[in-house]
Amino acid sequence: MDPYQVLFPIGFVFALVGTIPWILFSVGFGGYPGLKHADWMVGGFLLSFAMGFLMTAVPRFTGSDTAKKVELLFGGILSLSLLFFSFIENRIYFYTCLLTCFIFLFTFAFKRFRKRLYTPPPSFVFVGIGLLLGISGVFALLISYLQSNSGLLFIFGKLIFYQGMMMSFLLGIGSRLIPAFLGWAEFPVIQLQKKLNTKKQNQFVQSKQFWFLVGIAFILSFILEAFVEIQIGRILRALIGTLIAVLFWKIHKKPNSKGYLVFWLWLASISFILGLWIYGVFPV
């Protein structure tokens, strides 16, 4: 059994749990979901899907060992524990479990990277950034909660955990998979089997240096938004997203593949970039 087959259903349960309170609130039952909704959707729904996908994809991208039964069991227990702790008023338990999830996921990925037969695409630097932002964001939220402080540290923690983490995974993994679905590149498994080297491999935009610089700018955008000026950080992030979406996803072109999945993925990619710009230009 692959990890996604265990963790995706748990993520779906989180999605239901995170959505139902809004329906109840709209008809006059229960209080305002507030931060609980964000916990369920990001710390539960999206994180469970990210864990399931990464634990399945990282071994295949690196040609290393697939997830062991004990790792699969531990990952499932962690996700279910998050669901349980999300209902406890004391948020220390939820944040601690989140930290454990990220440490486990980082350890899982690091072991596979060390034993790799293939080197993952340069864009996968964003997978590491996503894990870094997740750990840092949860740690900042935990410290803020312990100090009963909702100042800049709390704001920064919210930004990098609730926004930065999943956006990093999307930019890193999406930059390899979205072009394949839209018909602009071969799927990774095909390239690994053929052991192809792309003609553009020596170009700067295909290099590790390019992705490293973009990654630094991406992290900087959150620092600027939290501590300097909201719009500067957000617009920088919109520029980064647009650069990647145009250079690699080619969202400015009609997809080279056909089908409903391709069309909706293309539309979702465009919506993602539009959302970044609207969020930056109109901060209110």
N, C-alpha and C positions, 0 to 999 in steps of 0.2 A: 504494500500500500504506500502510495506517495504522500508526502506531508500535506500537500494541498487538499487531498481527499479527507483529511481529518480537520484541518484548520479552517478551510473555507466554510463548512457548515457551522462551525462555532462563530465565525465572523458574521454569518447570516443571522444567527440568533441575536448577536449584538446589534445588528441593524434594526431588527424588530424592536428590541428593548429600547433603543435610542429614538425610535420614531413614534411609538405608541404614546409616550407621555405628552407629545405635542397635540395629538388627536384628543386625548383626555382633557388637556388644558384648554383647548379651543371650545369645548362644550361645557366648561365650568367645573371639571373634576381635577383635583390635584393642584399643586403649586407650579410656578414657572420652572421648567426643567433646567434652565441656566447652564452652569458649567457641567452638570451631570450629563447633559446631552453630548457635549464635546468629549467627555471621557468615554462614553459608550461608542461614539462614532469613530473617534481617532484612536483612542487607547484600546478599543475593542474591535470594532468592525474593520477599520482599515489596517490596524496592526496585525490582526489575525490573518487577513488576506496577504499582507506583506510577508509575514513569517512563513505562511504556507507556500507562497510563490518562491521566496528566496531559498528556503530549505529544499525546494525541488529543483530550482534553476541553477543555483551556485555549483552543485556537483556536476551538472551537465555542462556548464560553461567552463569549468576547470578540468573536466575529465577525471575527477577524483571520486572518493567513496560516496555513495548515496547515504541518506539518513539512516542511522541504525534504529532498531526498534526502541531502545531505551531513550534515544534522542527524540524520536517521534512521540513517545509516551510523555516525556517531560515537557515538550512543547505544548501538547494538548492540555496537560494538567495546568501549566502556567496560564494558558488562555482562559480555561474554565475558572481558575482562581481569580483572574482579573474580573470576570463577570460577578463572582461572589463578592469580592472586596468592593466593587463599585457601588453596592447597596449599603455599605457600612458608612456611617456618618464621618468617622475619623478617616481622613484621606491618606494618612501615613501608610496604611496597609496597601492601598491601591498604588500609590507612588512607588513603594518598595517593590511590589510585585512587577511593576512596569520596568524598574531598573534591572530586576532579575531577568526579565524577558530580553532586554537589549544586550545584557552581558552574555546571556546564553546564545543569542543570535550572532553576536560578534565572535564568540569563541567557535561556534559552528562554522562560520564563514572563514575565519582565519586558519583553522585546521585544514580546510579544503584548499585554500589558496597556497598553503605551504607544500601540499602534496600534488599540486596541479600538473597536469600533462599539457594543458593549454593555458595561455595567458588570456584572461578576460579582456574585452574591448576597453580602450582608454576611458570611455564614458562611465565605466563602472567605478571610477573614483567617487562618483556621486553616491554610490551605495555606501561606501565608507563614510562620506559626509553625512548621509542620512542617519546612520547609526550613531555618529558623533553628536549630531544635533539632538537625536532622541535621548541619548544618555544625559547630555548637558541640560536639555530642556526639562526633563523630569527631575534632575538633581536641583535645578534652580527653583522649580515649583515646590519641591519638598522642603528646601531651606526656607523659602518664603512662607510656607504653611507653618513650619515649626516656630518661626519668628513672628507669626501673625502680622506679616508685612505684605501689603499689596502694592509696593513701590515699583521701581524700575526693574529690579531683579525678577519680580513676578511677571511683569509685562514682557520682558525678554524671554523668560522661560516659556510663556504661552506662545510667543511668536515662533520660536524655533521648534517647539514640540508639536503644536497643533497645525502649523503651516509648513515649517522648514523640512521636517522629517519626511513626510510623504511626497512633498514636491521634489526632494532630492532623489527618492527612489524612482519617481516618474521620469525625471530628466536623465538619470543614469541608465535605467533599464529600458525606458521608452525610446531612448535614442538608438537603441539596437533593435528593438522589436517593432516599433511603429513604422519605420521605413520599410521593414519587411512586409508587414500587413498591407501597407499602402502601395506596394509594388516597386519600391525604389531600391531594394536590396534583397539579397538572398537571406533566408532564415538561418540563424546561427548554426543549427545542427547540420545544414547542408555545407556551410563553409568549413566547419570542423572536419566533416567527413572528407571533403576534398582538400583540406589543408591549404586553402587559397590565401594568397597575399594580394590585397587590393592594390590597384595601380596608384591610388591616391595615398597610400600608406605613409609616404615620406612628406606629404604636404603638412603644413603647420596645423591646419584645422583637424587633421586626423591624428595628431601627436598627443602624447601624454602631457607635454608642456602646455598645450592649448587647454586641455581639460583641467589641468591643475590650476591655471590662471583663472579660468571661468569659475572653478569651485571656490577659490579664494574670494573672488568678487561676489559670489552668491552668499557666502558667510558674512562678508562685509555688509551686504544689503540689510541684513537683520540687525547688525550692530548700529548702523546708521539710523534705521527706523526707530529703534528703541531708545537710543541715547543722543542722537543728533537732530535729525529732522525726518518726520514721518514720510513725506513725499519723496525725498531724495532716495531713501532706502527702497521704497516701493517701486519707483520708476527704474532704478538700477536693476531690480529683480525682473521687472517687465522687459527691459532691454535684453537681459540674459536669456530669459525664456524665449523671446522672439528670435534672437540670434540662433539658438539651438533648433527651434521649430522650423526656421527657414533653411538653415544649412543642412540639417539632417532629416527632419520630418518632411520637408518640402510642402508645408501646408498651403503655400501660395499657389500650388499647382493642383490641377485635378488629379486624383489618385490614378496610378498606372494599373491598378487592379480593379476588379468589379465585385459587386455584391453588397448586401445590406450591412454586413459587419464592417466592411471597408468604409462605406459611406458614413456610418455613425461614428466610427473611430476618427475619421477625418473631421467631422463636425465637432466632436468632443475636443479634439486637439485645438481647433480654431477657437472654440469657446473658452478653453483654458487660457489661451493667450489674451483674448479679449477681456477676460476676467481680471487678469493681472494689470492690464492697462487702465481699466475702469477703477479698480481698487487703488491705483496710484494717482491717477489724474483727479479723481473725485473722492478724496479721503473721508469726507463726511458720510 
